Amino acid sequence: MTTLAPHPDRLFPADPAERDLARRLHAAVADAPIVSPHGHVPAAMLADDEPFGDPSALLITPDHYVTRMLHAVGVPLDELGLSRDGAAPTASGREIWRRLCENWDVFLGTPVRFWFESEFSEVFGLTEQPSAASADALYDQLAETLTRPEFRPRALFDRFRISVLATTDDPADDLSAHQRLRDDPTFTGRVVPTFRADRYMHPDEPTWRGKLDALAARADIDTSTYPGLLSALRARRQAFIAAGGTATDTGVIDAGSDPLSEAEASRIHLAAIDGSLTAAEAVAYRRNMLYRLAEMAADDGLVMQLHPGVIRNHHRPTFDAFGPDTGHDLPAVGGFTVPLTPILRDFGTSSTFRIVLFTVDETTFSREIAPLAGFYPSVYAGAPWWFIDTPAAILRYRQAITDSAGFTKTSGFIDDTRAFCSIPARHDMSRRVDASFLSSLVVTHQLAEEDAFAIAHRLVDDIPRSTFRLG
């Protein structure tokens, strides 16, 4: 039997003096409340507070970090619980769990292994490493554990010390789950919606017209015209603000933001509706919409998160069979300084406008994001995201960003996850890396020790609260 026991010094420096300081810095913030300003855990999970069922449905199937790596070594997505062609999944939870355990070594050296080992040990109390031999016994232990009251969603929310949890929501969402949480006196946490309007920016997508109709119904505003669409989006932004929202999120292939005249945007909007839209018009419309979303942010103060540079649904057969968010989105080369010129020209020094820039191309951290954040009051450097939310990349981020932008013009850690039970492990990973980085600055006499402790606290508390206007 191989014991599951994450090392207490994981991710700390090898040098003894530096490691000792990193230990103390981490200990000072290890139990600090979690501020999670960007994630994908559904509010309904907490509003309903139903017991979690099958362990695999909680830990494996919804987490594309996990399923993509298993798929990469030949495990079909059907065998991981994903629904093919809308049909009910055929694999049982036990079978899915076995696939993970049989391929446990696939995750060696990856952040997924780090998260899982922390999660299994510290949240669920597992003491044995997953393997083909231990799979069934571990599955039974997890299944029994999830039946206990202390493992229901709200109990874990409190146990994880989550202070703020942001969800990601379509503008047409009725936000009823958020309302139920606010109205429930037994829930003392804070869960806020995040406005994500990506689907309304792409008139070349087959779902665009249906999204317009859903938005029109929710906002009670005709979206068959371009001005109507903008009015409906503005109205829903106000609804999100009323529900506690402080931010928006936008994911696009590039950060192009050239505005169109109302007449030209209206013409393209109608062309999309009547089926005569060209590819060039679709790009122009999307870039114009990014500008308009920034314009709205300057008006209403919602913090604009921008996540460009991902090629969505790279493998069309997988998308056709299983849909989006199933592990085959891939990074593209990024850029911000030139593409964002229209937005930053018009709103970059506005006291109400704020934009947090994320990338999956870490070459842009020192070349573009940090210098932009180092000049524009409105620009903040988002944490490493998706393919680069790894220990090594988080350390490189600090090294690349700090020279030009310091600490206060950053976002705090972003867990960006649907895997609720991995949230504390992900934040702990970031806190350990930051402790290591701060200790390196102290031992090289670039930072006083008392300043390092102060910054360690600020990185997990007032910096993300301030950046995302969470109060």
C-alpha positions as a printed Julia matrix, in Angstrom:
471×3 Matrix{Float64}:
   0.0    0.0     0.0
   1.28   3.48   -0.88
   0.38   6.06    1.73
  -1.37   9.25    0.67
   0.39  11.93    2.73
   1.14  15.26    1.02
   4.46  16.66    2.27
   4.1   19.7     4.54
   6.92  21.49    2.69
   5.56  20.94   -0.81
   6.37  23.8    -3.19
   8.72  25.46   -0.68
  12.34  26.31   -1.61
  15.18  23.83   -1.15
  17.46  26.32    0.64
  16.94  25.77    4.41
  16.82  29.44    5.42
  14.53  30.39    2.57
  12.36  27.34    3.22
  11.97  28.25    6.89
  10.77  31.73    5.99
   8.4   30.33    3.35
   6.95  27.99    5.98
   6.28  30.91    8.3
   4.8   33.08    5.55
   2.5   30.27    4.47
   1.47  29.5     8.04
   0.45  33.13    8.48
  -2.14  32.88    5.67
  -2.87  29.14    5.42
  -6.16  29.47    7.3
  -7.17  32.87    5.94
 -10.66  33.01    4.38
 -10.86  32.28    0.67
 -11.86  35.05   -1.69
 -12.81  33.44   -5.01
 -13.71  36.21   -7.47
 -13.89  34.02  -10.57
 -15.24  30.47  -10.75
 -17.9   28.21  -12.19
 -19.53  26.49   -9.22
 -23.31  26.86   -9.72
 -25.18  28.9    -7.12
 -28.01  26.33   -7.23
 -25.71  23.74   -5.66
 -25.49  25.86   -2.52
 -29.08  27.07   -2.68
 -30.42  23.5    -2.86
 -27.83  22.13   -0.42
 -28.59  18.58   -1.5
 -26.11  15.85   -0.51
 -23.54  15.08   -3.16
 -24.23  11.75   -4.8
 -21.72   9.75   -6.73
 -18.04  10.6    -6.02
 -17.12  10.52   -9.71
 -19.9   12.93  -10.63
 -18.46  15.33   -8.06
 -14.72  14.87   -8.58
 -14.08  13.67  -12.14
 -16.78  14.15  -14.76
 -17.29  17.93  -14.43
 -13.56  18.73  -14.26
 -12.09  19.05  -17.74
  -8.6   19.41  -16.24
  -9.01  15.76  -15.27
 -10.96  14.35  -18.2
  -8.69  15.88  -20.86
  -5.56  14.22  -19.45
  -7.27  10.85  -19.22
  -8.58  11.27  -22.75
  -5.02  12.09  -23.87
  -3.89   8.6   -22.83
  -6.75   6.87  -24.56
  -9.64   6.81  -22.09
 -12.83   7.6   -24.06
 -14.89  10.46  -22.69
 -17.9    8.11  -22.54
 -16.05   6.13  -19.88
 -15.61   9.3   -17.8
 -19.31  10.06  -17.52
 -19.68  12.62  -20.29
 -22.92  12.54  -22.21
 -22.64  11.62  -25.89
 -25.19  13.15  -28.27
 -27.37  14.19  -25.35
 -28.0   10.61  -24.22
 -27.72   9.56  -20.6
 -24.14   8.64  -19.6
 -23.5    4.9   -19.74
 -20.53   4.53  -17.36
 -21.28   3.98  -13.68
 -19.61   6.1   -11.03
 -17.55   3.15   -9.88
 -16.32   2.47  -13.43
 -15.35   6.14  -13.87
 -13.45   6.09  -10.6
 -11.6    2.95  -11.69
 -10.44   4.72  -14.86
  -8.91   7.48  -12.75
  -7.22   5.06  -10.36
  -5.86   2.87  -13.14
  -4.26   5.96  -14.69
  -3.2    7.73  -11.5
   0.43   8.0   -12.6
  -0.66  10.01  -15.65
  -0.98  12.99  -13.31
   2.5   12.77  -11.74
   4.12  16.2   -11.6
   0.96  18.03  -12.66
  -1.12  20.52  -10.66
  -4.06  18.11  -10.99
  -2.13  15.55   -8.94
  -1.25  18.24   -6.39
  -4.91  19.29   -6.07
  -6.18  15.73   -5.89
  -3.67  14.63   -3.26
  -4.48  17.65   -1.09
  -8.21  17.23   -1.64
  -8.34  13.48   -1.04
  -6.2   13.71    2.08
  -7.34  16.96    3.71
 -11.01  17.09    2.67
 -12.01  13.43    2.5
  -9.48  11.79    4.82
  -8.14   9.22    2.34
  -4.89   7.67    3.48
  -4.06   5.44    0.5
  -2.94   6.49   -2.97
  -5.41   5.65   -5.76
  -4.44   2.59   -7.8
  -6.15  -0.22   -9.66
  -5.89  -2.33   -6.5
  -7.3    0.32   -4.15
  -9.97   1.74   -6.48
 -13.05  -0.04   -5.15
 -12.19   0.43   -1.48
 -11.51   4.15   -1.97
 -14.72   4.56   -3.96
 -16.72   2.95   -1.17
 -15.05   5.19    1.41
 -15.81   8.33   -0.62
 -19.4    7.27   -1.26
 -20.0    6.72    2.45
 -18.3   10.0     3.37
 -20.52  11.99    1.02
 -23.65  10.78    2.85
 -22.63  12.6     6.04
 -24.22  15.98    6.86
 -20.82  17.62    7.24
 -20.13  16.92    3.56
 -23.17  18.72    2.16
 -22.37  21.8     0.04
 -23.05  24.48    2.65
 -21.18  22.64    5.39
 -18.16  22.38    3.1
 -18.52  26.03    2.1
 -18.11  26.93    5.78
 -15.37  24.36    6.36
 -13.41  25.7     3.39
 -13.62  29.19    4.95
 -14.97  30.68    1.74
 -15.64  34.37    2.32
 -16.76  35.25   -1.22
 -17.58  32.93   -4.12
 -18.3   34.35   -7.57
 -20.28  32.28  -10.06
 -20.47  32.73  -13.84
 -23.91  33.44  -15.26
 -25.59  34.14  -18.58
 -27.31  37.53  -18.87
 -30.6   35.67  -19.46
 -30.27  33.74  -16.18
 -33.04  34.6   -13.73
 -30.52  34.56  -10.83
 -33.13  32.82   -8.69
 -30.54  30.66   -6.93
 -28.68  33.78   -5.84
 -31.93  35.25   -4.59
 -32.68  32.11   -2.57
 -29.26  32.29   -0.94
 -29.74  35.95   -0.04
 -33.19  35.27    1.39
 -32.1   32.24    3.44
 -31.17  33.31    7.0
 -29.38  29.99    7.58
 -26.8   30.77    4.86
 -24.28  33.34    5.99
 -21.87  33.12    3.05
 -21.55  35.51    0.15
 -22.15  34.22   -3.38
 -22.2   36.79   -6.19
 -23.09  36.42   -9.88
 -20.72  37.32  -12.72
 -22.17  38.62  -15.98
 -20.88  36.67  -19.02
 -22.21  37.83  -22.38
 -19.91  35.92  -24.76
 -22.73  34.16  -26.6
 -24.23  37.49  -27.68
 -21.0   38.65  -29.31
 -20.79  35.97  -32.01
 -23.53  36.35  -34.64
 -21.96  33.56  -36.7
 -22.72  30.93  -34.05
 -25.82  28.78  -34.59
 -27.04  29.5   -31.06
 -26.85  33.3   -31.4
 -30.43  33.88  -32.5
 -31.79  31.65  -29.74
 -29.7   33.52  -27.16
 -31.15  36.81  -28.41
 -34.66  35.46  -27.92
 -33.88  34.25  -24.38
 -32.34  37.6   -23.48
 -35.31  39.47  -24.92
 -37.7   37.4   -22.83
 -35.71  37.95  -19.64
 -35.13  41.69  -20.13
 -38.51  42.34  -21.79
 -36.69  44.25  -24.53
 -36.71  43.48  -28.25
 -33.24  42.22  -29.24
 -33.93  41.83  -32.95
 -32.16  45.17  -33.43
 -28.64  46.11  -32.41
 -29.74  49.02  -30.16
 -32.25  46.66  -28.58
 -29.52  44.13  -27.8
 -27.39  46.8   -26.12
 -30.37  48.02  -24.11
 -31.17  44.48  -22.96
 -27.57  43.86  -21.9
 -27.52  47.12  -19.95
 -30.77  46.2   -18.2
 -29.47  42.78  -17.21
 -26.23  44.26  -15.93
 -28.32  46.31  -13.53
 -30.12  43.14  -12.45
 -26.75  41.5   -11.74
 -25.63  44.52   -9.73
 -28.86  44.33   -7.72
 -28.08  40.64   -7.07
 -24.65  41.52   -5.68
 -22.56  41.19   -8.83
 -19.4   43.25   -9.1
 -17.82  41.91  -12.27
 -18.28  40.65  -15.8
 -16.29  38.06  -17.74
 -15.56  37.93  -21.44
 -13.77  35.17  -23.34
 -12.86  35.92  -26.96
 -10.29  34.66  -29.43
  -8.49  38.03  -29.49
  -8.66  41.36  -27.68
  -9.56  43.39  -30.78
 -11.88  46.22  -29.76
 -12.48  48.48  -32.76
 -15.87  50.23  -32.39
 -18.38  50.46  -35.22
 -20.89  53.18  -35.88
 -24.41  52.36  -34.76
 -25.52  52.24  -38.38
 -22.83  49.74  -39.39
 -23.34  47.55  -36.33
 -27.1   47.59  -36.95
 -26.56  46.54  -40.56
 -24.39  43.58  -39.52
 -26.87  42.62  -36.81
 -29.69  42.43  -39.36
 -27.44  40.56  -41.81
 -26.87  37.91  -39.13
 -30.59  37.58  -38.59
 -31.41  37.24  -42.3
 -28.52  34.82  -42.95
 -26.3   37.0   -45.15
 -23.52  37.58  -42.6
 -19.92  37.27  -43.82
 -16.98  36.03  -41.79
 -15.36  39.48  -41.81
 -18.58  41.06  -40.58
 -18.78  38.58  -37.71
 -15.28  39.53  -36.56
 -16.05  43.24  -36.82
 -19.26  42.77  -34.83
 -17.49  40.79  -32.09
 -14.74  43.39  -31.71
 -17.29  46.18  -31.63
 -19.21  44.32  -28.92
 -16.05  44.06  -26.8
 -15.71  47.83  -27.02
 -19.38  48.29  -26.1
 -19.02  46.03  -23.07
 -16.08  48.18  -21.94
 -18.21  51.26  -22.51
 -20.93  49.77  -20.31
 -18.34  48.92  -17.64
 -17.17  52.52  -17.6
 -20.8   53.55  -17.06
 -21.88  51.08  -14.37
 -18.58  50.18  -12.66
 -18.72  46.41  -13.1
 -15.13  45.12  -13.24
 -14.39  43.76  -16.71
 -12.48  40.48  -16.82
 -11.01  39.68  -20.23
  -9.94  36.1   -21.08
  -8.77  36.1   -24.73
  -6.56  33.74  -26.64
  -8.31  30.38  -26.47
  -9.26  28.39  -29.56
 -12.57  26.92  -28.5
 -13.66  23.4   -29.44
 -10.55  22.56  -31.44
 -11.7   18.99  -32.15
 -14.99  19.29  -33.97
 -16.01  15.61  -33.66
 -15.66  15.83  -29.87
 -17.69  19.04  -29.8
 -20.4   17.5   -31.97
 -20.62  14.46  -29.71
 -20.06  15.93  -26.24
 -20.47  19.69  -26.53
 -18.32  22.54  -25.17
 -16.07  22.58  -22.11
 -14.99  18.98  -22.6
 -11.22  19.49  -22.69
 -10.38  20.38  -26.28
 -10.05  24.16  -26.02
  -6.43  25.09  -26.75
  -4.2   28.15  -26.25
  -3.44  30.69  -28.96
  -0.8   33.42  -29.17
  -1.93  36.44  -27.18
  -1.71  40.22  -27.46
  -3.16  43.23  -25.63
  -1.32  46.51  -26.21
  -2.41  47.12  -29.82
  -5.79  45.31  -29.79
  -6.99  47.17  -26.69
  -5.94  50.6   -27.95
  -9.54  51.81  -28.61
 -10.75  50.75  -25.15
  -7.75  52.13  -23.27
  -7.74  55.33  -25.33
 -11.32  56.06  -24.31
 -11.6   54.49  -20.84
  -8.08  53.63  -19.65
  -7.87  56.56  -17.23
 -11.53  56.54  -16.24
 -12.1   56.3   -12.48
 -15.06  53.96  -12.99
 -13.55  51.62  -15.61
 -11.51  48.6   -14.5
 -10.26  45.7   -16.62
  -8.43  42.58  -15.43
  -6.36  40.96  -18.18
  -5.87  37.19  -18.24
  -3.81  35.14  -20.66
  -2.86  31.59  -21.53
   0.21  32.94  -23.34
   2.55  33.79  -20.49
   4.95  35.63  -22.81
   2.49  38.52  -22.59
   2.91  38.93  -18.83
   6.19  40.88  -18.95
   5.83  42.13  -22.52
   2.32  43.58  -22.38
   0.15  42.97  -19.31
   2.57  44.21  -16.64
   3.57  47.37  -18.55
  -0.1   48.16  -19.23
  -0.96  47.66  -15.54
   2.1   49.74  -14.67
   0.67  52.77  -16.46
  -3.11  52.59  -16.81
  -5.04  53.03  -13.53
  -7.8   50.84  -15.0
  -5.64  47.81  -15.9
  -4.93  44.92  -13.53
  -2.84  41.79  -14.15
  -4.98  38.65  -13.85
  -3.5   35.57  -12.24
  -2.27  32.6   -14.32
  -5.31  30.88  -15.71
  -6.25  27.51  -17.13
  -3.21  25.94  -18.79
  -0.82  28.0   -16.67
  -2.41  27.91  -13.2
   0.49  25.67  -12.19
   3.11  26.13   -9.45
   5.91  26.87  -11.91
   3.82  29.29  -13.97
   2.49  31.12  -10.89
   6.09  31.69   -9.8
   7.03  32.89  -13.3
   4.01  35.21  -13.2
   5.22  36.86  -10.01
   8.69  37.23  -11.47
   7.33  38.68  -14.73
   4.68  40.99  -13.29
   6.16  42.4   -10.11
   8.96  44.46  -11.68
   6.51  46.59  -13.69
   3.22  46.35  -11.8
   4.06  45.44   -8.22
   1.57  43.44   -6.13
  -1.37  45.81   -5.81
  -2.18  45.87   -9.54
  -2.87  42.13   -9.6
  -6.04  40.08   -9.17
  -5.3   37.7    -6.35
  -5.54  33.99   -7.09
  -8.27  32.83   -9.49
  -9.36  29.21   -9.07
 -11.6   29.23  -12.2
 -13.1   25.88  -11.28
 -16.28  23.83  -11.45
 -14.72  21.34   -9.03
 -16.04  22.72   -5.73
 -14.04  20.42   -3.46
 -10.75  21.42   -5.1
 -11.1   25.11   -4.2
  -9.09  24.98   -0.94
  -6.34  22.9    -2.56
  -6.03  25.34   -5.44
  -5.83  28.37   -3.17
  -3.33  26.62   -0.9
  -1.12  25.92   -3.9
  -1.09  29.63   -4.77
  -0.38  30.63   -1.17
   2.58  28.26   -1.02
   4.06  29.59   -4.27
   3.57  33.2    -3.16
   5.24  32.38    0.17
   8.19  30.96   -1.74
   8.43  34.02   -3.98
   8.23  36.44   -1.07
  10.86  34.49    0.85
  13.19  34.76   -2.14
  12.84  38.54   -2.11
  13.57  38.69    1.62
  16.7   36.51    1.55
  18.08  38.54   -1.36
  17.34  41.75    0.58
  14.83  43.1    -1.91
  12.04  43.08    0.66
  11.91  43.45    4.42
  10.53  40.46    6.31
   7.7   42.49    7.87
   6.7   43.71    4.41
   6.66  40.13    3.12
   4.2   39.11    5.85
   2.02  42.13    5.12
   1.96  41.38    1.38
   1.2   37.69    2.01
  -1.95  38.76    3.87
  -2.9   41.35    1.27
  -2.59  38.87   -1.6
  -5.33  36.69   -0.13
  -7.58  39.43    1.22
  -7.67  43.12    0.39
  -6.01  42.87   -3.04
  -8.67  40.58   -4.59
 -11.44  42.41   -2.69
 -10.23  45.77   -3.95
  -9.49  44.64   -7.5
 -12.96  43.15   -7.92
 -14.71  45.87   -5.89
 -16.0   43.29   -3.44
 -15.91  45.68   -0.48
